[in-house]
Amino acid sequence: MRAAPGSYSGSEYRSRKRSWKVERAPTTMMNADMDAVEAENQVELEEKTRLINQVLELQHTLEDLSARVDAVKEENLKLKSENQVLGQYIENLMSASSVFQTTDTKSKRK
C-alpha cells in the first residue's frame, strides 16, 4: 500500500530525517563560516577606523607642532635682533664713557 503524500512510514521517515540532517549540516556550517567571516570583517573595520582616527590625530598634532616651530623661529629672530640693538647700545655707551676709555699710561708718566 502506498502512503499518502506527506505521510511516511516509520522507516521512510527515519531515512528522510537523516537525509535532512545531512542536508542541513552544510548549511549550518556555511552559516557559521559566514558569521565568522562577518565577525572578522567587523573586527578589521573597527581596526581600520581606529587606525584612521589615530592617523588624523597624529596629523593634527604634527600641524600644531609645525605651527609652534614657526612661532618659536619668529620669536628667535626677534630676540636676536633685539640682542643686536642692545649690544650696539651697550657698545656706544661704553665708548662714550670715560670710565671705559683706554688711557696711555706711558705718556702720562713722562
C-alpha positions as CSV (number, residue, x, y, z in Angstrom):
1,M,0.0,0.0,0.0
2,R,1.2,3.4,-0.9
3,A,1.4,6.2,1.7
4,A,-0.5,9.4,1.1
5,P,1.5,12.3,0.0
6,G,3.2,14.0,3.0
7,S,2.9,10.9,5.2
8,Y,5.7,8.4,5.5
9,S,6.1,5.0,7.0
10,G,8.4,4.8,10.1
11,S,11.5,3.6,8.2
12,E,10.9,6.1,5.4
13,Y,10.5,8.9,7.9
14,R,13.7,8.0,9.7
15,S,15.6,7.8,6.4
16,R,14.2,11.1,5.3
17,K,15.0,12.7,8.7
18,R,18.7,11.5,8.4
19,S,18.9,13.0,4.9
20,W,17.5,16.3,6.1
21,K,20.1,16.4,8.9
22,V,22.9,15.7,6.3
23,E,21.5,18.4,4.0
24,R,21.1,20.9,6.9
25,A,24.6,20.3,8.3
26,P,26.5,22.1,5.4
27,T,24.1,25.0,5.6
28,T,24.7,25.3,9.3
29,M,28.4,25.1,8.7
30,M,28.1,27.7,6.0
31,N,26.2,30.0,8.3
32,A,28.8,29.5,11.0
33,D,31.6,30.3,8.5
34,M,29.7,33.3,7.2
35,D,29.2,34.5,10.8
36,A,33.0,34.1,11.4
37,V,33.8,36.0,8.3
38,E,31.4,38.8,9.2
39,A,32.9,38.9,12.7
40,E,36.4,39.1,11.2
41,N,35.3,41.8,8.8
42,Q,33.8,43.7,11.7
43,V,37.0,43.5,13.7
44,E,39.0,44.6,10.6
45,L,36.6,47.5,10.0
46,E,36.9,48.6,13.7
47,E,40.7,48.3,13.5
48,K,40.8,50.4,10.3
49,T,38.6,53.0,11.8
50,R,40.8,53.1,14.9
51,L,43.9,53.5,12.8
52,I,42.3,56.2,10.6
53,N,41.4,58.2,13.8
54,Q,44.9,57.7,15.1
55,V,46.4,59.0,11.8
56,L,44.1,62.0,11.9
57,E,45.0,62.8,15.5
58,L,48.7,62.5,14.6
59,Q,48.3,64.8,11.6
60,H,46.6,67.4,13.8
61,T,49.4,67.1,16.4
62,L,52.0,67.5,13.6
63,E,50.2,70.6,12.3
64,D,50.2,72.0,15.8
65,L,53.9,71.3,16.3
66,S,54.7,72.8,12.9
67,A,52.9,76.0,13.9
68,R,54.7,76.1,17.2
69,V,58.1,75.7,15.5
70,D,57.2,78.6,13.2
71,A,56.2,80.7,16.1
72,V,59.4,79.9,18.0
73,K,61.5,80.7,14.9
74,E,59.9,84.1,14.7
75,E,60.5,84.7,18.4
76,N,64.1,83.7,18.0
77,L,64.7,86.1,15.1
78,K,63.0,88.9,17.1
79,L,65.2,88.2,20.1
80,K,68.4,88.1,18.0
81,S,67.5,91.5,16.5
82,E,66.8,92.9,20.0
83,N,70.1,91.5,21.3
84,Q,72.0,93.2,18.4
85,V,70.3,96.5,19.2
86,L,71.1,96.2,22.9
87,G,74.7,95.1,22.1
88,Q,75.2,98.1,19.9
89,Y,73.7,100.4,22.6
90,I,76.0,99.0,25.3
91,E,79.0,99.4,22.9
92,N,78.0,103.0,22.3
93,L,77.6,103.7,26.0
94,M,81.0,102.2,26.8
95,S,82.8,104.2,24.1
96,A,81.2,107.4,25.2
97,S,82.0,106.9,28.9
98,S,85.4,108.0,30.2
99,V,85.4,105.1,32.7
100,F,85.8,102.6,29.8
101,Q,88.3,104.7,27.8
102,T,91.8,103.2,27.5
103,T,94.4,105.6,28.6
104,D,98.0,105.6,27.6
105,T,99.8,105.4,30.9
106,K,103.3,105.8,29.4
107,S,102.5,109.2,28.0
108,K,101.2,110.5,31.4
109,R,104.2,109.4,33.3
110,K,106.7,111.4,31.3
